[in-house]
């Protein structure tokens, strides 16, 4: 009999039954008044939930998180503009590629993997030039670090002409975010991460300042990601530009319902924080080391360094045999660590199962002498 496999990667994340049920609904026409009502309600709920302002727009569209990155840049810059990319790992660097293709002048300020760029260093760099935009990944999945977006946003008030773009792909709906509170101009994420829906949707929030920037650009060379093509649809989904992912829209709407029933984004963040710190204590109790420093560890995933002599492929194959899938390392840490996601709608049972599998595999590799040390550490911490 095939063993059930628990997906504990940094996305896609496990999908709960009520969300799966929405994806399994009989298809409706995208012009059906029932679907139009659901789509508009979802857009409006997300607009309020993330603190977008009255002059801003919220977009819920078919596509990946990378398309969200491109949409943010396409509607905020013109060829020759200067962009500052604050990179805390692999996915921060992806912004460089997107900006370079568009003909932008890109400067990058990077941190050593496992750390974040100090806010004072970002401020000093911003003083050097007139940047059209600055990008920051709230959480970089390659390193497992979380940027202090609230502190960066407060600092950005000194640079009112520069748009503050936040990549929330591995953070939104887990790490706390609010555009108004954190002075974020553009935020985007994907459905398959902390929202706990299958991949296929991205969401982008652009505030009034960002929309004014788009207006100032006139015609842009991009087509699908142009705000102006989608604004009529977001205002009234009866309008058509391109076919929406009907069942994924329903699934995301159910995800939003779950978040609201949980108590909202702040309560959801507290759950993620408590779980993540307990998971990280459990991993350390097994003798493992976490790449991200204690002061900047994300709540959505943990990037875990292998003990000496453990082969990455062999470890991950053994984990699959135990019924749990984890991700490998990226960039300079490829083959040197595994990445365990712990975001969205996973529960204590999922986490205990995943940690127990790590214990069994480490024991089989001769790297753990006593069973239960990690699981016990997790349960003791999460029960406080």
N, C-alpha and C positions, 0 to 999 in steps of 0.2 A: 504494500500500500504506500502511495506517495505521501511523504511527510509534509505537513503544512509548513509553509515557510513565512516567517515573520520578517517583513522588510524594515530594516532599521538603518537605512541610508539617509543622507541629508535631503531626501526628496527624489522621487515621490514617497510620500509617507503613507502609513496604513489608512484605509478608508473605512469608516464605520458603516454599519448596516443602513442607517437612515439616509446617509448620503448616497450609498450605492443604490438604494431603492429609487432615488430621484433620477439617477442615470439610467435606470431600467424602465422608466415610464414609457408608455407608448408615445411615439413622436407626435408633436403638433407642428402645424405650419408656423413659420416665424411671424406670419401676419395674423395669426389667431389672436383675438382680443384677450384671451386668457393668458397667453404667453406674453403679450405686450405688457399687460398689467404686472406680471411677475418680474419681467426684465426691468421695467421702470422702478418698481419698488426696490429691487436689489441695488440699482445704481444709486438711488436716493439714500438707502440705508448705509451703503459704504461711504458715501459722501460725508454724512454726518459722523459715522463711526470713527473715521480717521481725522476729523477736525478740519476738513476743507472749508474754505470761506465761501461767502455768497457769490463772489465774482468768479470763483473757480469752476472747473469741470472735472467730473469723474468718469473715467472710461473703463468699460468692462468688455474685453474683446478677445476673439480667438487668436491664439498665438502663444509663443513661449516668452519666458522672462527676458531673453536676449532681445526679442522684438520690443519689449518695454524699454530696454536700455536705448535702443535706436530711436524709438519714438520720443523719448525725453530729449535726446541730443538734437534730433531733426527739427523739432519745434522751438528750439531755444537758441540756435546758432546759425550763422551764415559763414560761407567759406572765408577763411582768413581770421576768424575770431579766435581769441585765446581761451584755452580751457585748462583748468587745473584739476588733475586726477589725484586724489588721495587714495593710495593703494595699500591695503593691508594683506594682499595675497593675490592669488591667481585671477580671481574674478574682478578685482580692481583693475588689473592690467587689461582686461577685455575692453574696458572703456577706451583705452588708448587706441586699439585697433579700429573701433567704430569711429572715433574722432578723426583719425588719420585718413580713413577712406573718404570722409566728408571734406577733407582739405582744411582742417582746423590746425592751429598751432597748439600743440599739447605739451604741457609741463607735468611732470609726475613727481610727487613726493611720497616716498615709500618707507615703510617700517620693516624692521627685521621680522621675519615670520614668527608669530607667537606673541607679538607686541603690537601696539598701535602708535600712530604718529601723534605726538603731543599737540594739544590745541594751540599752544604758543608757537610751535613751528609752522602750523598751517597759517596762522595769522601773519607771521613774518613773510611767508611766501606770497600771500595775497597782496601784501604791500608793494611787491616788486613790480607788478603789472596790472593793467585793467583787464581782469578776466571776465568773460561773458558768463561763464558758468563754472561751478566747482562740483565735482562728484565725489561721493563717499559711499562705500558699501557699509551698511549698518552692521551686518555680519558677513564675513568672508568664509565660505565653506571650506576653502583650502587650508585655512589656519585655525578656524574655530574661535576667532577673536571677535569682540563686539566693540564698535566705536562708540564714543560718548557723544551721540548725535545731539542731545540736549545742550551740552556745553558748546559744541561746534556751532549749533544754530544760534545760540546767544551771541557768540563771537561774530557771526555773520551779519549781525545788525550794524556792524561798523562798515560793511561793504554792501550797501543797498543796491548797487547796480549789478552785482554778481548773483545769479540764480544758484540756489543751493539745491542740488539734486541728490536724493538719497535712494540708493539701491536697497530695497527692502525685501528682496527675493527670499532670503533665508531668515528674515526677522519679522516681517509684518504678521500680526495676529499671534505673536509669541513674545518677542521683545516689545516693550511698550513704545508706541509711537502716536504722536498727535501733531499734525502739521502746524496748527495755530500755536500750540504751546512750545513747539521746538523750532519755530521759524523755518520750516521746510517749505520750499517752493514747489518741488516736484517729488513725488514718491511713487514707486512702482513695485509690483511683486507678481508672483506666479501662483496659480491655484493649487499646485501640487506640494507646497511646503506646509507652512503652519496652518493654512486653512483646511488641510486634510482632504482635498478633492483631487481627483485624477489630473494629470497634466493636460494642458490644452487651452487654458485661459490665462491672460495676464490682465492685471488691473493697474491703472495709472491715475494718480490724482495730481492735477495741476491747479495751483491757486490763482487768484486774480492777477498777481504780479507775473506769473508765468504765462497766463493767457494774453496779457498785454504785450509781453515779449513776442509771442507768436504773431500778434497783429502787426507789430512793427516790422516783421520780416517780409511781409508781402507774400509773393509766390515762393514756395520752396520746391526743390527738385524731387522730394519724396512723394510717394503716392498713397500707399496703404496706411502709413502711419501719420499722415497729415491730420492734425486736430480738426481742421475745418471740414474734412470729409465726414467726420464722425460726430461732430457736435449736433447736427440735426437728429441723428439717431439716438444719441444719449438724452436729448431733450424730449424726444418722442419716438420710441422704438417702432412705431407704425411706419416711420420713414425707413427706406432701404438704402444701404450702400454695399454691404457684403453680408453673406449669410452668417448669422450668429450660431454659436454652438449650443443649440437649444437645451439639450439634456444637461450639459455642464452648467449652464446658467441656473437651472433648477437645483443642481447639486450644490453650487456655491451659495444659493439662497438658503438652503438647508444648513450649510456651514455657518452662515451668519446668524441663523436662528439659534444654533447651538452655542455660539459665542455669547449672544445676548442672554440666553438662559443660564449660562455659566456665571453671568454677572458683569460682562463687558470685558474690554481689553485689559484694564488694570488687574482685574481678578484673574484673568487668564494668564497674564504675565507672572503673577505671584505663584500660580501653580507651576508654570514652567521653571521659574527660578528655584523653587523648592525641590522639584524633581531633578533638575540638572545638577544642583550642588550635591544632592544625595548620590546621583549616578557617578559624579566625578570622585567623590569620596570612596565609593565602592571600587572604582577602577584603580585608584591609588592604593587601596587596601590589598589589592591583588599584586601590588608591586609594579604597576604600570605608571608611566609618566605621560602627562597631558601637555601637548605643545603650547597651548595658550597659557600665558601667565595668570596667576590667581586674580589679579585685578582687572582682567579684561576677557574673561571667559564668557562665551555666548551661552544662552539658555537653550538653544535649539539643537546643538550638536557638540560632540567632544571629539577632538582629533588626538588619537592615542598612539604614542610611539611604541614600536615593538621592542621586547627584550632582546638582548644580544643573541644572535643565532636563530631567530625566528624568521622564516621565509614568508613573505607577504601572500603569495599565491597559495602556498600550502595552508596558511592560517585561514584565509578566506574560504577555501574549499572545505576545510574542516568545519568552519562555522555553518556553511550551507548544509553539510551533512547533519549538523545538529539542529537544523531548521531555522537558522537566522542568517540574514544577508546584511553584511556591512560593506562599506565602500573602501576603496584603496586611497592612498595618498596622491597628491597632485604635485606637479612641479618638482622642486628639489627634494621633496619628501615622498616621491613616488617609490613604493616598495619599502618605505621606512616606517609607515604608520597605517592604521585603519581609522576610518571616520564613522562614528556611530551617531545617527540622527535620533533625537528624542523631542520631537515637536508635534504639534497638532492635537489629535484626539486620542493618542495612546494612553493607556492606563497602567496601573501598578502591575497588573498581571503581565502585560507586554514587557515591561522593563525588567521584572524579575526573571522572565524567561530568557531575555537577551543576556542579562548579566550571568545567569546560570550557564548559558552556552559558552560565554567567554571563559568562565572558570573551567569547564570541562575540556575545552580545547587547550588552554594553557597547561592544564594538568597532563594532558596527553603528550604535550611537547616537553614535559619535564620542567615547566616554569612555574608551577604552583603545587605546593605540597599538601595543602589542606583545603578541602571543599568548604564552601559556605562563607568564606571570609568577606567576599564582595557583596553577596546577597545580604548577609547580616548587617554589614555597614550601611547598605542602602536602606534597609527597612528601619534600622535604628534612627537614621537621619531623617527619613521622610515621615516618620511617626511623631516627630517632635512637634 
